[in-house]
Amino acid sequence: HREAQWQDGACLESVNMRGTVFVSLVFFSLPCAALISLPTSTIASSRTVGACDLVPSSPPHSLVSQARRRTSLSMASSGSIDLSPRSLVSRGMNLFSSGDVAGSIDLFDKADAAVPDGSLRPYLWQRGLSYYYADRFREGSDQFRLDVRVNPLDVEEIVWDIACQARLDPGGTFPPQNKMALPEGRKDRRKIMSTVYSLFRGDGATEQDLFTAGHDGSTSDEFYSLFYLGLYCESRGETGKAASYMKSAASSKYAMGFGASDYMTSVARVHCKLRGWL
């Protein structure tokens, strides 16, 4: 469901509906047309995160220590520290998936700083997610709004901004008045994401509509419907319902099986861990 693109020496990344990820690299010395496509097994910066990176029975501090130890061992074995934006984002994603939200933000910030002209900044959606879970909602909103400037058709960026805005004003009007929208006349062709968009924006869809769309669709549809129902209820202060939906998303067939490498399934697990729901 996520798509991101990096320019000027960073990576272009796409995730299809089944969670398969392929990454293309744009080298600094080559024009954008010169792309080299590689499978995720050879590119550390893909959105995939192994299912073993987050074990439900392990305490959060243990997970963080494991992730940091893996990073240290990798550096030691290579004999040098890879400070490329691609490596920094990859390591940040791994730290986030282990539950180290603050550590992930530090690495995403370093990746941003490693591209002096700021061209990477609008594509750091991972940092926006980390800001949300660090309760840095203003910065999260700013990140997602920046992302939408270069990718105005990304429904998920719009939805996450709404979630951040809602958390900035608990008990306020939902959805927030300054919510973003898709360009006039455009819509997301995916039934799940179009329903998510309508629900968060208050455009007519109901919780039941989104639940039904997930139930009637694929296993990934089921996961994303449950995930965004959880985020929606949390944004509205309905903690009990949010916990039920998000726990169901984290333990769904997609999250526990084929979609275990989808970064958003890691987000669901981290969400539950941080809230004490798992």
C-alpha positions, 0 to 999 in steps of 0.5 A: 500500500505504500509507495515512496521515491528518493531522488538524487542518489537515494532509492525508489521503492514500491510495495505492491498489494501482496507485500512484495518489494522491489527497489531501484537505485538512482546513482549520483553520477547517473541520470534518473533514467539509468535505474538498476533494479534489485530484489530486496534480499540485496538491498538493506533499505527496503521496507521489508523487515523479517518477522523475527525482528519483533518477537511478541514474547520478548520485552521491548528493551531486549528487542532494542538491544538485539537490533543495536547488537545486529547493527554493531556486528554488521559494522564490525564485519564490514570494517567500516560504518556505512553512512549512506542515506540508504543504509541510515534509513534501513537501520532506522527502520530496523530500530523502529521495528525493534521498538526503538522509536527514538533511535529510529528518528536519530538515524532518519535525521542523519539520513536527511542531513546526509543529502544537503540539498534536502531532496530526501526530506519529502520522502522520509515517511518512515520518520513521520511514523516514528514522530507519531509514536514518539508523541511528536505530533506537530513534527509528524504532521509537518513531515506528512504534509511535506510528503504530500507536496511531492506525492499528492495522491498518497492517501496514507500520508493524508490519513496520518496527518489527520491522526497527528492533527487529532492527537494535537487537539484531544477532544477537539473536532474530528476530523480536524478542519485543516485536513488535507485532501486529494486533488479535485476529481482524483481518488484512490482506486483501491477500495480499502484505501478509498474507504479509509480516506472517506472515513478519516475525512468524514466524507461518508464512510463508516467504521462498518463500511471499512470493516466490511471492505476488509472482510470481503477482500484479500488478507492484506485488505483485512489487515489494512482495514483493521490497522486503520480502524485502530488508528481511527479509533485512537485518533478519536480517543476510543482506546478500547476499540482501538486496542481491539482493532490494532491487536487484531491487525497485528495477529491477522493472517497477513501480518503473521504470514505473507505480510510479515515483511511489510513494514506496516505490519511491524508498525502494528506490532510496535503500536501494540507494544508501546500501548501495552496491548501485547 
